[in-house]
Amino acid sequence: MPYREFHYRWEYELKSSPEKLWPFVADTNRFNRDTGVPSLQLDQQASKPTKNGRKRLRLKAFGVPIEWDETPFEWIRPSRIGVTRDYLKGPVAKLVVLIELAPGRDGGTRATYQVWAKPKSLLGMLAIPIQIGMLSARSFEKAFRDYDRVVEAGQQVAESEARTISDSEQRRFDALAEKLIGRGIEQGLAARLLSFVAQADDMDLGRIRPYALADNWNEDRREVLEACFQATRVGLLDLQWDLLCPMCRGPQETSGSLKDIQTQVHCEGCQIDFNVNFDRFVEITFRPNAAIRNVDPRTYCIGSPTRTPHVVAQQLLNSKSERVVTLALEEGRYRIRVAGRPVEHSVVISSSGLASATIQAKPIGPVCEDLELAMRCSLTLVNNTDLEQLFVLERTAWSDQAATAAEVTALQIFRDLFSSEALRPGEQISVGTLTVLFTDLRNSTQLYREIGDATAFGRVLSHFDVLKSAIAAEDGALVKTIGDAVMAVFRQPAAALRAMLKAQRALAFPSDGRDPLTLKAGMHSGPCIAVTLNERLDYFGSTVNMAARLEGLSSGSDVVISSAIFDDPDVRELLGASSGELESETFEASLKGFVDESFELMRVRQKQL
């Protein structure tokens, strides 16, 4: 027999703005946990997504098995979130949830939470008013009030009540703090990291992102990253590598070592295969060492908007339907796509853009157009096909809070602490654009003849120390030494040039009074490939080859740079500095191995050398 549908509506006047409340309310995984929803019991086969990301999910409530098909969440940041569940097992037939955040009085928010629940049985008729109408109603209000209080207090991460730490745990954490400080980590930062590991809830600890943590703490990103590195050496944390889908940008696989990374990965949610690269698709994260604290970050929701923070709007349209959505967007570049169809629009949001536009999903043919829209605009979404379609509006820029493998593996501290981290033999992975540097001592053979092998060898080793120090100070990494030569990599061209100018000066005017050394240097910037060579992470490709050739053109009183280095804005600013300490000279040269090509190069000198 048919049962009547229940409809509940609650409103809350909150002090915080919709924009500030959004990260809390949109984290439906945490919201479900905080409001007493049981964790999901994921069945890999049953939970495989189908068309438009629909998933079949299961859990148990009061011993009753419940199973449902879940449509993809729909949202418009920062004002609206909704989801529909069609139940296959349990006392409920259908559940629809809608959360709306609207500007309230005095800069606050009027939050509206609505639920439509249709019973399947008499048990559902009895359970819905009790569970949703009474128990959930109280927990919903408590969650909204708690989040509002947290935002007003200036916190950026919702945290549960602090764990109680036993005396033995406290002694262990005190000992770890001493070890971290002994490794050069500032005392306050060490204490903060240890407190976080000791007291944060499991959701926050399952995937610790050092740059996001630094931003939340208002700490320097590199210092927090280095603290996490050192924390792995003292046994507080374990590092892990997350493989990110280029579409949804969520972690699809997690590996404890670079050797375990698969270069080809499949994303179930997006139904795509992709090739891994270090520049975007591999991120280093951390979690507590199991001997310090076991964490169990259970899943309470799999469709949370916070899982894809770059998606600002997602709408599911039935066949032959249309919908108008109103958007408030930041300036920048976006993309509108229809999942699984050749419909993609590049969008620029600017103050001079259009106030409205229409996006269509058609039965046949690709649609790829460029749009320029205003920061406050309306989109008319039209589904002219015979199937439902998922429209997605997303930022094209990747979050800069990700500490990518390309960046991390190009840091000296990483290579010093994790020298065994390397790819499987034979694997090759793109690391994007790097600045590659080669150096060599000029007249080193003559040095060995003049002062003897043992003394000369000591001077060579000392020059390696000078180079390594200068490279590390500019966030670079010494990859390897080859006789008297050095290969290093940097993420930024200007940093590489500053490092070399500093090293050349230090060797030309040694502080210990010994005879000066002359250092030849050449550098080039471009795409590189990571490989394992001699059980260490190494790089190869034409960028590496060209940098090696440029070093050979250096006289020792200069750094030979390519046009790719010179074209970098920061390098141009460095060369044009008002101090006038540098001078440059352009020349052309042919390079061995680069047939029938002449390259425009530049010699950069310090006037005092």
Summary of the structure (lengths in Angstrom):
residues: 609
radius of gyration: 28.9
end to end distance: 93.3
largest distance: 102.4
contacts: 1961
relative contact order: 0.08
helix: 31%
strand: 36%
